[in-house]
C-alpha cells in the first residue's frame, strides 16, 4: 500500500512512498510505459516519465510527482497504478493530500 500523497519539504512536488517498500523492476516498468506511449528517461537507478506531471520512479517504488497541484499528482498516481499494477493509496479522512 502507498502512504497518502504528501507535499515535499521544498514544496516543489508530491511524493508517494510504498509501505512496505515495493521493489520495482525498472526495466519492466519502462517497457510498460513506453508501450503506453509515455516518454521515459532511463537514469539506471530511476525512471523519469512524462505523464500529466513529470514523475520520478525509484527502484524502491517511491514516486515523486513534479507538480504543486495535489489533484494532478493524484491523477498521475492513479494512471501509473492502473498501468503498472501498483498497490492502492492508503485511505485518508482528509479531503486532499498534504492537507495537514
MIBA-382588 format. One record per atom (N, C-alpha, C): residue number from 1; residue in one letter; atom name; x negated, y negated, z negated. Coordinates in nm, 2 decimals, decimal comma, m for minus. Each point is the difference from the previous one (the first is absolute). Layout:
residues N
SITE  nr rest atom      X      Y      Z
SITE NUM    a   CA      X      Y      Z
...
This chain:
residues 100
SITE  nr rest atom      X      Y      Z
SITE   1    x    N  m0,08   0,12   0,00
SITE   1    x   CA   0,08  m0,12   0,00
SITE   1    x    C  m0,09  m0,12   0,00
SITE   2    x    N   0,05  m0,11   0,07
SITE   2    x   CA  m0,08  m0,12   0,00
SITE   2    x    C   0,06  m0,10  m0,11
SITE   3    x    N  m0,10  m0,07  m0,07
SITE   3    x   CA   0,04  m0,10  m0,09
SITE   3    x    C   0,07  m0,11   0,08
SITE   4    x    N   0,09  m0,07  m0,07
SITE   4    x   CA   0,07  m0,12   0,06
SITE   4    x    C  m0,10  m0,09   0,06
SITE   5    x    N   0,03  m0,06   0,12
SITE   5    x   CA  m0,09  m0,10   0,06
SITE   5    x    C  m0,03  m0,11  m0,10
SITE   6    x    N  m0,12  m0,04   0,00
SITE   6    x   CA  m0,04  m0,12  m0,09
SITE   6    x    C  m0,09  m0,09   0,08
SITE   7    x    N   0,02  m0,13  m0,04
SITE   7    x   CA  m0,08  m0,11   0,06
SITE   7    x    C  m0,14   0,02  m0,04
SITE   8    x    N  m0,09  m0,01   0,09
SITE   8    x   CA  m0,15   0,01  m0,03
SITE   8    x    C  m0,04  m0,12  m0,08
SITE   9    x    N  m0,11   0,01  m0,08
SITE   9    x   CA  m0,05  m0,10  m0,09
SITE   9    x    C  m0,03  m0,13   0,08
SITE  10    x    N  m0,04   0,00   0,12
SITE  10    x   CA  m0,03  m0,12   0,08
SITE  10    x    C   0,13  m0,05   0,07
SITE  11    x    N   0,11   0,06  m0,02
SITE  11    x   CA   0,13  m0,04   0,06
SITE  11    x    C   0,00   0,01   0,16
SITE  12    x    N  m0,10   0,07   0,05
SITE  12    x   CA  m0,01   0,01   0,15
SITE  12    x    C   0,08   0,11   0,06
SITE  13    x    N   0,05   0,09  m0,08
SITE  13    x   CA   0,08   0,11   0,05
SITE  13    x    C   0,05   0,09  m0,11
SITE  14    x    N   0,06   0,11   0,04
SITE  14    x   CA   0,06   0,09  m0,09
SITE  14    x    C  m0,07   0,14   0,01
SITE  15    x    N   0,00   0,07  m0,11
SITE  15    x   CA  m0,06   0,14   0,00
SITE  15    x    C   0,10   0,10  m0,05
SITE  16    x    N  m0,02   0,12   0,06
SITE  16    x   CA   0,07   0,12  m0,05
SITE  16    x    C  m0,10   0,10  m0,04
SITE  17    x    N   0,01   0,06  m0,12
SITE  17    x   CA  m0,10   0,09  m0,04
SITE  17    x    C   0,07   0,13  m0,03
SITE  18    x    N  m0,05   0,11   0,06
SITE  18    x   CA   0,05   0,13  m0,03
SITE  18    x    C  m0,04   0,05  m0,14
SITE  19    x    N   0,10   0,05  m0,07
SITE  19    x   CA  m0,02   0,05  m0,14
SITE  19    x    C   0,07   0,13  m0,02
SITE  20    x    N  m0,07   0,11   0,00
SITE  20    x   CA  m0,15   0,01   0,00
SITE  20    x    C  m0,05  m0,03   0,14
SITE  21    x    N  m0,13  m0,02   0,02
SITE  21    x   CA  m0,06  m0,03   0,13
SITE  21    x    C   0,05   0,10   0,10
SITE  22    x    N   0,02  m0,05   0,12
SITE  22    x   CA   0,06   0,08   0,11
SITE  22    x    C  m0,11   0,00   0,11
SITE  23    x    N  m0,09   0,10   0,00
SITE  23    x   CA  m0,11   0,00   0,09
SITE  23    x    C   0,06   0,01   0,15
SITE  24    x    N  m0,05  m0,08   0,08
SITE  24    x   CA   0,04   0,00   0,14
SITE  24    x    C  m0,11   0,04   0,09
SITE  25    x    N   0,03   0,07   0,11
SITE  25    x   CA  m0,09   0,04   0,10
SITE  25    x    C   0,01  m0,12   0,10
SITE  26    x    N  m0,10  m0,09   0,00
SITE  26    x   CA   0,01  m0,12   0,08
SITE  26    x    C   0,00   0,03   0,15
SITE  27    x    N  m0,06   0,11   0,04
SITE  27    x   CA   0,00   0,04   0,14
SITE  27    x    C   0,14   0,03   0,05
SITE  28    x    N   0,07   0,08  m0,09
SITE  28    x   CA   0,14   0,03   0,04
SITE  28    x    C   0,09  m0,12  m0,01
SITE  29    x    N  m0,02  m0,09  m0,10
SITE  29    x   CA   0,08  m0,12  m0,01
SITE  29    x    C  m0,02  m0,08   0,13
SITE  30    x    N  m0,13  m0,02   0,04
SITE  30    x   CA  m0,03  m0,08   0,12
SITE  30    x    C   0,08   0,06   0,12
SITE  31    x    N  m0,01   0,13   0,02
SITE  31    x   CA   0,07   0,07   0,11
SITE  31    x    C   0,15  m0,03   0,00
SITE  32    x    N   0,06   0,01  m0,12
SITE  32    x   CA   0,15  m0,02  m0,01
SITE  32    x    C   0,03  m0,15   0,04
SITE  33    x    N  m0,08  m0,09  m0,05
SITE  33    x   CA   0,03  m0,14   0,02
SITE  33    x    C  m0,02  m0,04   0,15
SITE  34    x    N  m0,11   0,05   0,06
SITE  34    x   CA  m0,03  m0,02   0,14
SITE  34    x    C   0,11   0,06   0,09
SITE  35    x    N   0,05   0,11  m0,04
SITE  35    x   CA   0,11   0,07   0,08
SITE  35    x    C   0,13  m0,08  m0,01
SITE  36    x    N   0,01  m0,08  m0,11
SITE  36    x   CA   0,12  m0,09  m0,01
SITE  36    x    C  m0,03  m0,14   0,06
SITE  37    x    N  m0,11  m0,01   0,07
SITE  37    x   CA  m0,04  m0,13   0,07
SITE  37    x    C  m0,04  m0,11  m0,10
SITE  38    x    N  m0,05   0,04  m0,12
SITE  38    x   CA  m0,04  m0,10  m0,10
SITE  38    x    C  m0,15  m0,01   0,01
SITE  39    x    N  m0,05  m0,13   0,03
SITE  39    x   CA  m0,14  m0,02   0,00
SITE  39    x    C  m0,07   0,03  m0,13
SITE  40    x    N  m0,11   0,07   0,01
SITE  40    x   CA  m0,08   0,05  m0,12
SITE  40    x    C  m0,14  m0,03   0,02
SITE  41    x    N  m0,07  m0,06  m0,10
SITE  41    x   CA  m0,14  m0,02   0,00
SITE  41    x    C  m0,05   0,10  m0,11
SITE  42    x    N  m0,09   0,09   0,05
SITE  42    x   CA  m0,06   0,10  m0,09
SITE  42    x    C  m0,13  m0,05  m0,06
SITE  43    x    N   0,00  m0,02  m0,13
SITE  43    x   CA  m0,12  m0,05  m0,06
SITE  43    x    C  m0,07   0,12  m0,08
SITE  44    x    N   0,03   0,12   0,04
SITE  44    x   CA  m0,05   0,12  m0,06
SITE  44    x    C   0,05   0,03  m0,14
SITE  45    x    N  m0,01  m0,09  m0,10
SITE  45    x   CA   0,05   0,02  m0,13
SITE  45    x    C   0,14  m0,05  m0,02
SITE  46    x    N   0,05  m0,07   0,10
SITE  46    x   CA   0,13  m0,06  m0,01
SITE  46    x    C   0,05  m0,02   0,15
SITE  47    x    N   0,13  m0,02   0,01
SITE  47    x   CA   0,06  m0,03   0,13
SITE  47    x    C   0,07  m0,14  m0,02
SITE  48    x    N   0,00  m0,08   0,10
SITE  48    x   CA   0,07  m0,12   0,00
SITE  48    x    C   0,10   0,00   0,12
SITE  49    x    N   0,13   0,00  m0,04
SITE  49    x   CA   0,10   0,02   0,10
SITE  49    x    C   0,08  m0,13   0,01
SITE  50    x    N   0,05  m0,03   0,12
SITE  50    x   CA   0,08  m0,12   0,02
SITE  50    x    C   0,14   0,04   0,03
SITE  51    x    N   0,09  m0,02  m0,10
SITE  51    x   CA   0,14   0,02   0,01
SITE  51    x    C   0,06  m0,14  m0,02
SITE  52    x    N   0,11  m0,01  m0,07
SITE  52    x   CA   0,06  m0,13  m0,02
SITE  52    x    C  m0,10  m0,08  m0,08
SITE  53    x    N  m0,07   0,06  m0,09
SITE  53    x   CA  m0,11  m0,07  m0,06
SITE  53    x    C  m0,13   0,09   0,02
SITE  54    x    N  m0,11  m0,05  m0,02
SITE  54    x   CA  m0,12   0,08   0,01
SITE  54    x    C  m0,01   0,08  m0,13
SITE  55    x    N  m0,04   0,12   0,01
SITE  55    x   CA  m0,01   0,09  m0,12
SITE  55    x    C  m0,13   0,07   0,00
SITE  56    x    N  m0,07   0,00  m0,11
SITE  56    x   CA  m0,12   0,08  m0,02
SITE  56    x    C   0,04   0,13  m0,07
SITE  57    x    N  m0,04   0,11   0,05
SITE  57    x   CA   0,03   0,14  m0,05
SITE  57    x    C  m0,13   0,06  m0,05
SITE  58    x    N   0,00   0,04  m0,13
SITE  58    x   CA  m0,13   0,06  m0,05
SITE  58    x    C   0,02   0,15   0,00
SITE  59    x    N  m0,11   0,07  m0,02
SITE  59    x   CA   0,00   0,15  m0,01
SITE  59    x    C   0,08   0,04  m0,12
SITE  60    x    N   0,00  m0,08  m0,11
SITE  60    x   CA   0,08   0,04  m0,12
SITE  60    x    C   0,14  m0,03   0,01
SITE  61    x    N   0,05  m0,06   0,12
SITE  61    x   CA   0,14  m0,02   0,02
SITE  61    x    C   0,04  m0,14  m0,04
SITE  62    x    N  m0,10  m0,09  m0,05
SITE  62    x   CA   0,04  m0,14  m0,03
SITE  62    x    C   0,03  m0,07   0,12
SITE  63    x    N   0,10  m0,08   0,00
SITE  63    x   CA   0,04  m0,08   0,11
SITE  63    x    C   0,00  m0,15  m0,04
SITE  64    x    N  m0,06  m0,08   0,08
SITE  64    x   CA  m0,01  m0,14  m0,02
SITE  64    x    C   0,06  m0,08   0,12
SITE  65    x    N   0,11  m0,07  m0,03
SITE  65    x   CA   0,08  m0,07   0,10
SITE  65    x    C  m0,04  m0,14   0,00
SITE  66    x    N  m0,05  m0,05   0,12
SITE  66    x   CA  m0,05  m0,14   0,01
SITE  66    x    C   0,12  m0,09   0,03
SITE  67    x    N   0,08  m0,03  m0,10
SITE  67    x   CA   0,11  m0,09   0,02
SITE  67    x    C   0,04  m0,05  m0,14
SITE  68    x    N   0,05  m0,12  m0,01
SITE  68    x   CA   0,05  m0,05  m0,12
SITE  68    x    C   0,15   0,01  m0,02
SITE  69    x    N   0,06   0,07   0,10
SITE  69    x   CA   0,15   0,02   0,00
SITE  69    x    C   0,03   0,14  m0,05
SITE  70    x    N   0,06   0,01  m0,11
SITE  70    x   CA   0,02   0,13  m0,06
SITE  70    x    C   0,09   0,09   0,09
SITE  71    x    N   0,10  m0,06   0,06
SITE  71    x   CA   0,09   0,08   0,09
SITE  71    x    C  m0,08   0,06   0,12
SITE  72    x    N  m0,09  m0,08   0,06
SITE  72    x   CA  m0,08   0,05   0,11
SITE  72    x    C  m0,09   0,12  m0,05
SITE  73    x    N  m0,06  m0,01  m0,12
SITE  73    x   CA  m0,08   0,11  m0,06
SITE  73    x    C   0,09   0,12  m0,02
SITE  74    x    N   0,12  m0,02  m0,05
SITE  74    x   CA   0,09   0,12  m0,02
SITE  74    x    C   0,04   0,07   0,13
SITE  75    x    N   0,03  m0,08   0,10
SITE  75    x   CA   0,04   0,05   0,13
SITE  75    x    C  m0,12   0,08   0,06
SITE  76    x    N  m0,12  m0,06  m0,01
SITE  76    x   CA  m0,12   0,06   0,06
SITE  76    x    C  m0,03   0,13  m0,08
SITE  77    x    N   0,02   0,00  m0,13
SITE  77    x   CA  m0,02   0,13  m0,08
SITE  77    x    C   0,10   0,10   0,05
SITE  78    x    N   0,12  m0,03   0,01
SITE  78    x   CA   0,11   0,10   0,04
SITE  78    x    C  m0,03   0,05   0,14
SITE  79    x    N  m0,05  m0,08   0,09
SITE  79    x   CA  m0,04   0,05   0,14
SITE  79    x    C  m0,11   0,10  m0,01
SITE  80    x    N  m0,11  m0,04  m0,08
SITE  80    x   CA  m0,11   0,10  m0,02
SITE  80    x    C   0,05   0,12  m0,07
SITE  81    x    N   0,08  m0,01  m0,10
SITE  81    x   CA   0,05   0,12  m0,07
SITE  81    x    C   0,08   0,09   0,10
SITE  82    x    N   0,08  m0,06   0,08
SITE  82    x   CA   0,07   0,08   0,10
SITE  82    x    C  m0,09   0,07   0,10
SITE  83    x    N  m0,10  m0,07   0,05
SITE  83    x   CA  m0,09   0,05   0,10
SITE  83    x    C  m0,10   0,11  m0,06
SITE  84    x    N  m0,04  m0,03  m0,12
SITE  84    x   CA  m0,11   0,09  m0,06
SITE  84    x    C   0,05   0,10  m0,10
SITE  85    x    N   0,13  m0,01  m0,04
SITE  85    x   CA   0,05   0,09  m0,10
SITE  85    x    C  m0,06  m0,03  m0,14
SITE  86    x    N  m0,02  m0,13  m0,02
SITE  86    x   CA  m0,05  m0,04  m0,14
SITE  86    x    C   0,11   0,02  m0,10
SITE  87    x    N  m0,05   0,01  m0,13
SITE  87    x   CA   0,10   0,01  m0,11
SITE  87    x    C   0,08  m0,13  m0,01
SITE  88    x    N   0,11   0,01  m0,07
SITE  88    x   CA   0,08  m0,12  m0,02
SITE  88    x    C  m0,06  m0,10  m0,10
SITE  89    x    N   0,06  m0,12   0,00
SITE  89    x   CA  m0,04  m0,10  m0,10
SITE  89    x    C   0,08   0,02  m0,12
SITE  90    x    N  m0,07  m0,02  m0,12
SITE  90    x   CA   0,07   0,03  m0,12
SITE  90    x    C   0,12  m0,10  m0,02
SITE  91    x    N   0,11   0,05  m0,06
SITE  91    x   CA   0,11  m0,09  m0,01
SITE  91    x    C  m0,03  m0,12  m0,10
SITE  92    x    N   0,07  m0,11   0,02
SITE  92    x   CA  m0,03  m0,12  m0,08
SITE  92    x    C   0,13  m0,07  m0,03
SITE  93    x    N   0,01  m0,06  m0,11
SITE  93    x   CA   0,12  m0,07  m0,04
SITE  93    x    C   0,00  m0,14   0,06
SITE  94    x    N  m0,12  m0,05   0,04
SITE  94    x   CA  m0,02  m0,13   0,06
SITE  94    x    C   0,06   0,00   0,14
SITE  95    x    N   0,05  m0,12   0,04
SITE  95    x   CA   0,06  m0,01   0,13
SITE  95    x    C  m0,11  m0,03   0,11
SITE  96    x    N  m0,12  m0,04  m0,04
SITE  96    x   CA  m0,11  m0,01   0,10
SITE  96    x    C  m0,13   0,03  m0,06
SITE  97    x    N  m0,10   0,05   0,08
SITE  97    x   CA  m0,13   0,04  m0,05
SITE  97    x    C  m0,07  m0,12  m0,05
SITE  98    x    N  m0,09   0,02  m0,10
SITE  98    x   CA  m0,09  m0,10  m0,05
SITE  98    x    C   0,07  m0,10  m0,08
SITE  99    x    N   0,13   0,03  m0,04
SITE  99    x   CA   0,08  m0,09  m0,07
SITE  99    x    C  m0,03  m0,02  m0,15
SITE 100    x    N  m0,10   0,06  m0,05
SITE 100    x   CA  m0,01  m0,02  m0,14
SITE 100    x    C  m0,13   0,03  m0,05
